[in-house]
Amino acid sequence: MTTSPSRRRGPYAKSATTRAALLDAAVAAFAEAGYNGASLRDIAARANVTQTGLLHHFPSKVALLEAVLDERDRADSAAISEFLGEGSSVIDALVLLVERNQRQRPIIELYTALSAEATSEEHPAHAYFRRRYARVGDQLAADFAKLRDDGMLRDDVSPRSAARITMAALDGLQLQWLLALSDEDAEPVDMVAEARQFLSLLLR
C-alpha cells in the first residue's frame, strides 16, 4: 500500500514545528540565564515537550546551542542577500539588518549574553564566536575595500579598520539598546539612526 504524500508530510511537518519551538525556547532560556544557567528541562518545558523529546532533536545542550547560533547566522545571511538582491548598497544593507534585529529582542539578548560568556576559552561557544568575528570581519573588510576602490571610503580609514570598528559599534549599540529598554527612565536608543550616523562617518 502506498502512503499518500499528505500523510508522509505529516510527521515531518510536526517534527519541524517541534524543532522550531525548541529553538525559540532555547533562545529565550539562554538569553535569560546564559548557557550555563539554562537547563534542558526548562527549555523542554518552555516548548511543551518532554526532555526525552528534546534530546531526540538535539542530543546535547552543546548541540542545541550550536543549532541556535547556526540558525541566527542563516537568518542574517539570508536577510543580507535579500537586501543586496533588491538593490541596496552594502551600507544600506547593514542598516536594514540593524532595523530587522531591532524587532528581534530575544535574539539580541541571546547574542549579547553569549558573546560575553564566550570570552572564556572553556565556553562551548568560544570557537564559534572566534570564527564568526573572523568571517564577518573578512566579509566587511572586502566590502569596505570595494567602497575604497569606488572612491567612497575615507582616505584615513583602512578597510580592515572600518570592518573592526563597525562590528564593535554595532555590537555596542545593541548592548546600549537593551539597557535602555530595561530602564524606563533611560533615554531611548534608536539603533537604526545611530548605525546610519556611524556608518556615514566612514564615508566621504
VOBA-1610 file (N, C-alpha, C; in pm, whole numbers, padded with zeros to 5 digits, always signed):
BEGIN
Met+00085-00120+00000Met+00000+00000+00000Met+00088+00124+00000Thr+00058+00221-00086Thr+00137+00344-00095Thr+00079+00452-00005Thr+00167+00510+00074Thr+00123+00618+00163Thr+00107+00746+00084Ser-00001+00818+00106Ser-00026+00941+00032Ser+00076+01045+00070Pro+00110+01140-00021Pro+00207+01246+00009Pro+00171+01326+00132Ser+00039+01352+00151Ser-00002+01433+00265Ser+00027+01362+00395Arg+00009+01226+00394Arg+00038+01153+00516Arg+00188+01146+00542Arg+00266+01136+00435Arg+00410+01132+00453Arg+00461+01263+00512Arg+00398+01372+00470Arg+00445+01502+00517Arg+00409+01527+00662Gly+00304+01465+00713Gly+00255+01493+00847Gly+00360+01486+00955Pro+00425+01367+00973Pro+00525+01356+01081Pro+00642+01452+01064Tyr+00683+01474+00938Tyr+00795+01565+00915Tyr+00757+01708+00950Ala+00636+01747+00917Ala+00590+01882+00950Ala+00584+01900+01100Lys+00534+01797+01171Lys+00526+01805+01317Lys+00665+01813+01377Ser+00758+01733+01323Ser+00895+01734+01373Ser+00959+01871+01353Ala+00937+01932+01236Ala+00993+02064+01207Ala+00935+02169+01302Thr+00805+02156+01331Thr+00739+02250+01421Thr+00797+02239+01562Thr+00817+02114+01605Thr+00874+02091+01738Thr+01016+02144+01746Arg+01094+02122+01641Arg+01232+02170+01639Arg+01235+02323+01647Ala+01147+02388+01572Ala+01142+02534+01575Ala+01102+02584+01713Ala+01007+02515+01778Ala+00964+02555+01912Ala+01079+02540+02012Leu+01157+02435+01996Leu+01272+02413+02086Leu+01378+02521+02065Leu+01402+02559+01941Leu+01500+02665+01914Leu+01453+02797+01975Asp+01324+02829+01960Asp+01270+02952+02019Asp+01283+02949+02171Ala+01254+02833+02231Ala+01263+02819+02376Ala+01407+02833+02422Ala+01499+02776+02346Ala+01641+02784+02381Ala+01690+02928+02373Val+01648+03001+02271Val+01686+03142+02259Val+01645+03218+02386Ala+01520+03198+02428Ala+01471+03269+02547Ala+01546+03226+02672Ala+01568+03096+02689Ala+01634+03046+02810Ala+01780+03089+02817Phe+01852+03076+02705Phe+01993+03115+02704Phe+02007+03266+02724Ala+01913+03344+02668Ala+01919+03489+02684Ala+01896+03530+02829Glu+01804+03462+02895Glu+01770+03497+03033Glu+01873+03448+03134Ala+01919+03325+03115Ala+02004+03263+03218Ala+02146+03237+03172Gly+02177+03267+03044Gly+02307+03231+02993Gly+02313+03081+02963Tyr+02419+03042+02896Tyr+02430+02900+02861Tyr+02438+02812+02985Asn+02522+02851+03080Asn+02542+02767+03198Asn+02420+02765+03288Gly+02345+02874+03293Gly+02230+02880+03382Gly+02105+02814+03328Ala+02095+02800+03196Ala+01976+02739+03136Ala+01986+02587+03144Ser+01873+02523+03165Ser+01871+02377+03173Ser+01788+02320+03059Leu+01821+02199+03018Leu+01743+02132+02913Leu+01600+02108+02960Arg+01584+02081+03087Arg+01449+02058+03141Arg+01362+02183+03124Asp+01420+02299+03156Asp+01346+02424+03142Asp+01315+02452+02995Ile+01413+02431+02908Ile+01391+02456+02765Ile+01282+02365+02711Ala+01286+02238+02749Ala+01183+02144+02704Ala+01045+02188+02752Ala+01036+02232+02878Ala+00909+02276+02933Ala+00855+02398+02860Arg+00943+02491+02825Arg+00900+02610+02751Arg+00841+02573+02616Ala+00895+02465+02556Ala+00848+02423+02423Ala+00735+02322+02432Asn+00692+02290+02554Asn+00583+02193+02577Asn+00617+02055+02521Val+00742+02014+02540Val+00782+01878+02503Val+00856+01817+02622Thr+00875+01687+02619Thr+00950+01621+02725Thr+01100+01641+02701Gln+01179+01619+02806Gln+01323+01630+02787Gln+01372+01522+02692Thr+01307+01406+02695Thr+01341+01299+02600Thr+01313+01345+02457Gly+01202+01415+02440Gly+01167+01467+02308Gly+01269+01569+02261Leu+01316+01653+02353Leu+01420+01750+02317Leu+01546+01678+02270Leu+01588+01575+02346Leu+01711+01503+02313Leu+01698+01422+02184His+01577+01396+02142His+01556+01331+02012His+01600+01425+01899His+01575+01554+01917His+01611+01653+01815His+01754+01703+01834Phe+01794+01723+01959Phe+01926+01776+01990Phe+01988+01688+02099Pro+02088+01607+02064Pro+02139+01507+02158Pro+02212+01563+02279Ser+02242+01692+02279Ser+02312+01751+02393Ser+02282+01900+02400Lys+02316+01959+02513Lys+02299+02103+02531Lys+02389+02180+02434Val+02509+02129+02412Val+02600+02193+02317Val+02542+02190+02176Ala+02485+02076+02138Ala+02424+02064+02005Ala+02310+02163+01988Leu+02232+02183+02094Leu+02121+02279+02089Leu+02175+02421+02075Leu+02279+02453+02149Leu+02339+02586+02139Leu+02392+02610+01998Glu+02461+02512+01943Glu+02515+02526+01808Glu+02404+02547+01706Ala+02293+02477+01724Ala+02180+02491+01631Ala+02120+02631+01640Val+02110+02685+01762Val+02058+02820+01781Val+02147+02922+01710Leu+02277+02910+01729Leu+02371+03005+01668Leu+02373+02991+01516Asp+02370+02867+01467Asp+02368+02845+01322Asp+02241+02903+01259Glu+02129+02891+01329Glu+02003+02944+01276Glu+02008+03096+01269Arg+02069+03159+01369Arg+02081+03304+01368Arg+02166+03349+01249Asp+02277+03278+01226Asp+02364+03312+01114Asp+02294+03292+00980Arg+02219+03182+00971Arg+02148+03154+00846Arg+02046+03264+00816Ala+01973+03305+00919Ala+01872+03408+00900Ala+01935+03542+00862Asp+02047+03577+00926Asp+02115+03702+00895Asp+02170+03701+00752Ser+02231+03590+00713Ser+02287+03579+00578Ser+02177+03590+00473Ala+02063+03525+00501Ala+01952+03531+00407Ala+01899+03673+00396Ala+01893+03744+00508Ala+01842+03881+00507Ala+01935+03972+00428Ile+02066+03961+00451Ile+02162+04043+00378Ile+02154+04015+00229Ser+02146+03888+00191Ser+02135+03852+00050Ser+02010+03911-00012Glu+01901+03909+00064Glu+01775+03966+00014Glu+01788+04117-00006Phe+01848+04186+00091Phe+01863+04332+00079Phe+01950+04367-00042Leu+02062+04295-00058Leu+02150+04323-00170Leu+02083+04288-00302Gly+02005+04182-00302Gly+01934+04142-00423Gly+01830+04242-00466Glu+01779+04318-00369Glu+01679+04420-00400Glu+01744+04552-00441Gly+01877+04553-00448Gly+01946+04672-00496Gly+02005+04761-00389Ser+02000+04718-00262Ser+02057+04801-00156Ser+02209+04799-00165Ser+02272+04910-00127Ser+02417+04913-00115Ser+02457+04834+00010Val+02586+04808+00023Val+02634+04736+00142Val+02599+04814+00268Ile+02620+04945+00266Ile+02590+05029+00383Ile+02441+05022+00416Asp+02356+05037+00313Asp+02212+05031+00337Asp+02171+04894+00388Ala+02235+04788+00338Ala+02202+04652+00382Ala+02235+04634+00530Leu+02347+04692+00575Leu+02383+04685+00716Leu+02279+04756+00803Val+02235+04873+00758Val+02134+04947+00833Val+02002+04870+00836Leu+01966+04809+00725Leu+01843+04730+00720Leu+01852+04609+00812Leu+01971+04550+00823Leu+01989+04438+00914Leu+01972+04483+01059Val+02025+04601+01091Val+02006+04656+01226Val+01857+04677+01253Glu+01786+04730+01153Glu+01642+04752+01168Glu+01570+04620+01192Arg+01610+04517+01120Arg+01549+04385+01137Arg+01577+04330+01276Asn+01701+04343+01322Asn+01737+04292+01453Asn+01667+04367+01566Gln+01638+04494+01543Gln+01570+04574+01645Gln+01430+04520+01673Arg+01377+04441+01581Arg+01246+04380+01601Arg+01257+04240+01661Gln+01379+04198+01696Gln+01401+04063+01748Gln+01479+04069+01879Arg+01416+04128+01978Arg+01484+04147+02106Arg+01541+04018+02165Pro+01467+03905+02167Pro+01524+03783+02226Pro+01654+03740+02161Ile+01665+03755+02030Ile+01787+03717+01960Ile+01903+03808+02002Ile+01875+03937+02013Ile+01980+04031+02054Ile+02023+04004+02197Glu+01927+03975+02285Glu+01961+03942+02423Glu+02049+03817+02428Leu+02013+03718+02348Leu+02091+03594+02344Leu+02234+03620+02297Tyr+02247+03690+02186Tyr+02379+03715+02129Tyr+02466+03794+02227Thr+02409+03896+02290Thr+02485+03979+02382Thr+02532+03900+02503Ala+02442+03818+02558Ala+02477+03738+02675Ala+02584+03633+02641Leu+02565+03564+02531Leu+02657+03457+02495Leu+02794+03510+02453Ser+02797+03622+02382Ser+02926+03674+02336Ser+03012+03714+02455Ala+02949+03762+02563Ala+03025+03796+02683Ala+03074+03670+02754Glu+02986+03573+02767Glu+03025+03447+02831Glu+03136+03377+02754Ala+03127+03383+02622Ala+03215+03305+02536Ala+03357+03358+02527Thr+03389+03466+02597Thr+03529+03511+02600Thr+03615+03408+02674Ser+03552+03326+02757Ser+03624+03218+02824Ser+03652+03106+02725Glu+03774+03058+02721Glu+03811+02952+02628Glu+03738+02822+02657Glu+03688+02805+02779Glu+03618+02682+02815Glu+03472+02683+02772His+03421+02798+02733His+03280+02807+02694His+03258+02736+02561Pro+03148+02661+02548Pro+03124+02586+02424Pro+03104+02673+02301Ala+03073+02801+02321Ala+03054+02891+02206Ala+03178+02974+02175His+03288+02950+02248His+03410+03029+02229His+03460+03020+02085Ala+03474+02898+02035Ala+03525+02880+01898Ala+03430+02939+01795Tyr+03300+02925+01823Tyr+03200+02981+01730Tyr+03219+03131+01715Phe+03231+03204+01826Phe+03242+03349+01818Phe+03375+03392+01756Arg+03481+03316+01781Arg+03607+03347+01714Arg+03591+03334+01563Arg+03528+03224+01521Arg+03507+03202+01377Arg+03415+03308+01319Arg+03312+03343+01394Arg+03213+03439+01342Arg+03275+03577+01324Tyr+03351+03622+01423Tyr+03413+03754+01410Tyr+03515+03755+01296Ala+03586+03644+01279Ala+03683+03637+01169Ala+03610+03639+01034Arg+03503+03562+01023Arg+03429+03553+00896Arg+03362+03685+00861Val+03291+03741+00959Val+03221+03867+00934Val+03322+03979+00910Gly+03432+03977+00984Gly+03535+04079+00965Gly+03594+04074+00826Asp+03621+03953+00778Asp+03676+03939+00643Asp+03577+03989+00537Gln+03449+03956+00556Gln+03349+03998+00459Gln+03333+04150+00458Leu+03327+04209+00577Leu+03313+04354+00585Leu+03437+04424+00529Ala+03556+04369+00557Ala+03678+04429+00504Ala+03676+04429+00352Ala+03627+04319+00293Ala+03616+04311+00147Ala+03514+04413+00095Asp+03404+04428+00168Asp+03302+04525+00127Asp+03356+04668+00134Phe+03428+04698+00242Phe+03485+04832+00256Phe+03598+04856+00154Ala+03669+04749+00118Ala+03773+04763+00016Ala+03711+04803-00117Lys+03594+04746-00146Lys+03524+04783-00270Lys+03479+04929-00264Leu+03431+04971-00146Leu+03392+05111-00131Leu+03513+05202-00149Arg+03629+05159-00098Arg+03752+05237-00117Arg+03787+05246-00265Asp+03778+05133-00335Asp+03811+05133-00478Asp+03714+05220-00558Asp+03591+05233-00507Asp+03492+05317-00574Asp+03503+05463-00531Gly+03602+05492-00445Gly+03622+05630-00400Gly+03525+05677-00295Met+03461+05582-00221Met+03360+05620-00124Met+03408+05613+00020Leu+03514+05535+00047Leu+03565+05523+00183Leu+03664+05636+00212Arg+03660+05688+00334Arg+03753+05795+00372Arg+03897+05748+00355Asp+03984+05838+00312Asp+04124+05804+00286Asp+04198+05762+00413Asp+04156+05815+00528Asp+04229+05786+00652Asp+04174+05665+00726Val+04087+05588+00661Val+04030+05467+00722Val+04061+05348+00633Ser+04128+05247+00687Ser+04156+05127+00608Ser+04034+05035+00610Pro+04016+04952+00508Pro+03902+04859+00506Pro+03899+04768+00628Arg+04016+04718+00671Arg+04019+04629+00787Arg+03979+04703+00914Ser+04028+04824+00930Ser+03991+04903+01047Ser+03842+04935+01044Ala+03791+04970+00927Ala+03648+05000+00914Ala+03565+04880+00954Ala+03610+04760+00915Ala+03537+04638+00950Ala+03534+04617+01100Arg+03650+04632+01164Arg+03659+04608+01308Arg+03574+04706+01388Ile+03586+04834+01354Ile+03511+04932+01434Ile+03362+04927+01403Thr+03325+04880+01285Thr+03183+04862+01255Thr+03125+04751+01340Met+03195+04639+01350Met+03146+04531+01436Met+03137+04577+01581Ala+03238+04649+01626Ala+03238+04697+01764Ala+03123+04795+01789Ala+03102+04885+01695Ala+02997+04987+01711Ala+02858+04923+01712Leu+02834+04832+01619Leu+02700+04771+01611Leu+02672+04683+01732Asp+02773+04608+01778Asp+02753+04527+01898Asp+02732+04617+02020Gly+02807+04727+02028Gly+02791+04819+02139Gly+02654+04886+02139Leu+02604+04918+02021Leu+02470+04976+02011Leu+02364+04879+02062Gln+02382+04751+02029Gln+02285+04651+02076Gln+02282+04646+02228Leu+02398+04652+02290Leu+02404+04648+02436Leu+02337+04771+02497Gln+02367+04890+02444Gln+02305+05012+02496Gln+02154+05012+02473Trp+02112+04957+02359Trp+01968+04948+02329Trp+01898+04860+02431Leu+01958+04745+02464Leu+01897+04655+02561Leu+01892+04719+02699Leu+01998+04788+02739Leu+01999+04852+02870Leu+01892+04961+02879Ala+01875+05035+02771Ala+01773+05142+02771Ala+01632+05083+02778Leu+01611+04969+02714Leu+01479+04906+02717Leu+01442+04860+02858Ser+01542+04825+02937Ser+01515+04774+03072Ser+01504+04885+03176Asp+01521+05010+03136Asp+01514+05123+03229Asp+01418+05227+03171Glu+01303+05240+03234Glu+01201+05330+03181Glu+01243+05477+03187Asp+01343+05507+03269Asp+01390+05646+03280Asp+01506+05676+03184Ala+01555+05573+03115Ala+01670+05592+03026Ala+01626+05654+02894Glu+01717+05727+02834Glu+01690+05783+02702Glu+01686+05669+02599Pro+01582+05662+02517Pro+01573+05554+02419Pro+01691+05557+02322Val+01732+05439+02277Val+01840+05427+02179Val+01781+05379+02047Asp+01790+05462+01946Asp+01743+05426+01812Asp+01861+05364+01738Met+01868+05232+01739Met+01983+05165+01678Met+01995+05195+01529Val+01884+05205+01461Val+01887+05229+01317Val+01949+05365+01287Ala+01900+05468+01353Ala+01951+05603+01329Ala+02098+05614+01370Glu+02133+05553+01483Glu+02272+05561+01529Glu+02365+05484+01436Ala+02320+05368+01387Ala+02403+05290+01295Ala+02425+05366+01166Arg+02319+05428+01115Arg+02331+05505+00992Arg+02427+05623+01011Gln+02416+05689+01125Gln+02504+05802+01155Gln+02649+05756+01163Phe+02673+05645+01234Phe+02810+05596+01246Phe+02869+05559+01110Leu+02797+05482+01031Leu+02849+05437+00902Leu+02878+05555+00810Ser+02800+05660+00821Ser+02822+05777+00737Ser+02956+05843+00768Leu+03005+05827+00891Leu+03132+05886+00930Leu+03250+05818+00861Leu+03230+05696+00813Leu+03337+05623+00745Leu+03348+05657+00598Leu+03246+05725+00547Leu+03241+05753+00404Leu+03278+05896+00373Arg+03318+05918+00250Arg+03348+06053+00204Arg+03220+06135+00193
//
